[in-house]
Amino acid sequence: MCVTCFVLQVSAWGGYVFIINLIPLHVFVLLLMQRYSRRLYIAYSTFYIVGLVLSMQIPFVGFQPIRTSEHMAAAGVFALLQAYAFLQYLKDRLTRQEFQTLFFLGVSLAAGVVFLTVIYLTYTGYIAPWSGRFYSLWDTGYAKIHIPIIASVSEHQPTTWVSFFFDLHILVCTFPAGLWFCIKNINDERVFVALYAISAVYFAGVMVRLMLTLTPVVCMLSAIAFSSVFEHYLGDDLKRENPPAEDSSDEDDKRNQGNLYDKAGKVRKHVSEQDRPEEGLGPNIRSIVTMLMLMLLMMFAVHCTWVTSNAYSSPSVVLASYNHDGSRNILDDFREAYYWLRQNTDEHARVMSWWDYGYQIAGMANRTTLVDNNTWNNSHIALVGKAMSSNESAAYEIMKSLDVDYVLIIFGGVIGYSGDDINKFLWMVRIAEGEHPKDIRESDYFTPQGEFRVDKAGSPTLLNCLMYKMSYYRFGEMQLDFRTPPGFDRTRNAEIGNKDIRLKHLEEAFTSEHWLVRIYRVKKQENRQTLDHKLRNIAAKQKYTSKKTAKRKRGHIKNKLALKKGKKLNKKSV
């Protein structure tokens, strides 16, 4: 069952690497805790061998389980477990002193051989080194410096406390209690749960997307915490409903009620004292705690229903906003723009946009994009970022080399949409700077005080770059509110610094209803069009002239033959 679940996860998500490292960690900790058993040996050996073979049958994975560093921990623990099992086999055939010496040398030798083998294979290139995503899990600043495209994804940002409470609600508080109950009564299975919980908490704090790995163990341990509380406060009531059978000593006491002393020699309690119920806050406290637990669970259920319906059930293409009276507005700008692209552009047109919208353009507009969510070539994405970060003339040369017909951007200054391209712009600059450090420098887009501003105090490089011009073209003429001046950006809460924007090499082709999606057409070179037209005319003339000359030559030949035979001349050939 475990192998089946593992193979299904391998085929669905690259996060299976977390599982293939967590299970070996569990086995290694059990060995350190001296909890080795034959059951553990059989279970892990079967899991590793069968899971390895089946996972390699998936085309996308291939030989990664034996050729990447992320999988070497599982292989190392497998080899270590074989050596440990062999030493346990020799335990009954050696003396205690001989076994201790052999055990220490054998385990050390096995660990050293595995470690040196992995280093050698990595150095020779047979095993791929750790990937940038792995390094970014341990060093949160690694991706921003070395691989900015990884850090630019919102799902790879560190998780805030708001996200924890938004997704987990009261389970944030009950989860540590469940972990304590689990560690208090530790066994082999609970060692795995504890390791899973601790590692998942760390990784979920590093990346937002890894909340997916934390949620299952949080639900499990919170259930243990609630169950323990209910068992403690409701256990006495259950025992009262099912009282234990009376023994013979109690029957003897009832027969000899007149005696002042019982068989143990203690003063016998009066019957009224024995049957009298407990007084005080005991039952009240149990009722209060039980009601509080039930209220927390009810609030958790209501919160989960609200989060699922409002945050996780809406498509990203359709946005919703709410008015002051509670009514809802549907913003359909994305679908409107993609439909326009599909209906009004050539089927072979190329669209340049940031990679976030590549899949949507390809799927909904059926047009070719330069980069999308599956682009592995970092230099290609950097070239698009360089075009967006450069001035219009330099960007036009890049677009000509890429044969771009249209440029699509997302602009949220009208409606206050914070996920637009201006807010993502610095990541475009950083990615472009990584590949083109001589042409693009991040510091050029900040003010001398180190601020990123779109108003008059903004950097001249920013105010003249292609992304700024496409976003704010004609926006300086728009007054959104009588309380704000024309050209006021609601997302950045600032009046733009460059209102008189003129485009030389681009022309506006489409702007959606709420200005959320803007599409520009790349102008063709005039001299190139004239040259092409002249070449076509020259070719046509040469073709016509050559045909006419050949016809005349054939006519002259026919006339010469006619003169020899005494026939009339052909007037058309003269």
PyMOL commands that set and color helices and strands:
alter all, ss='L'
color gray80, all
select helices_A, chain A and resi 2-12+16-32+38-55+64-67+69-93+96-124+132-138+142-146+148-151+154-156+161-168+171-184+188-206+208-241+248-255+271-275+282-310+333-344+355-365+378-389+392-401+421-435+442-445+460-463+466-472+475-477+526-565+571-573
alter helices_A, ss='H'
color red, helices_A
select strands_A, chain A and resi 319-322+328-331+350-352+368-369+406-410+488-489+494-495+506-511+517-522
alter strands_A, ss='S'
color yellow, strands_A
deselect
rebuild
show_as cartoon
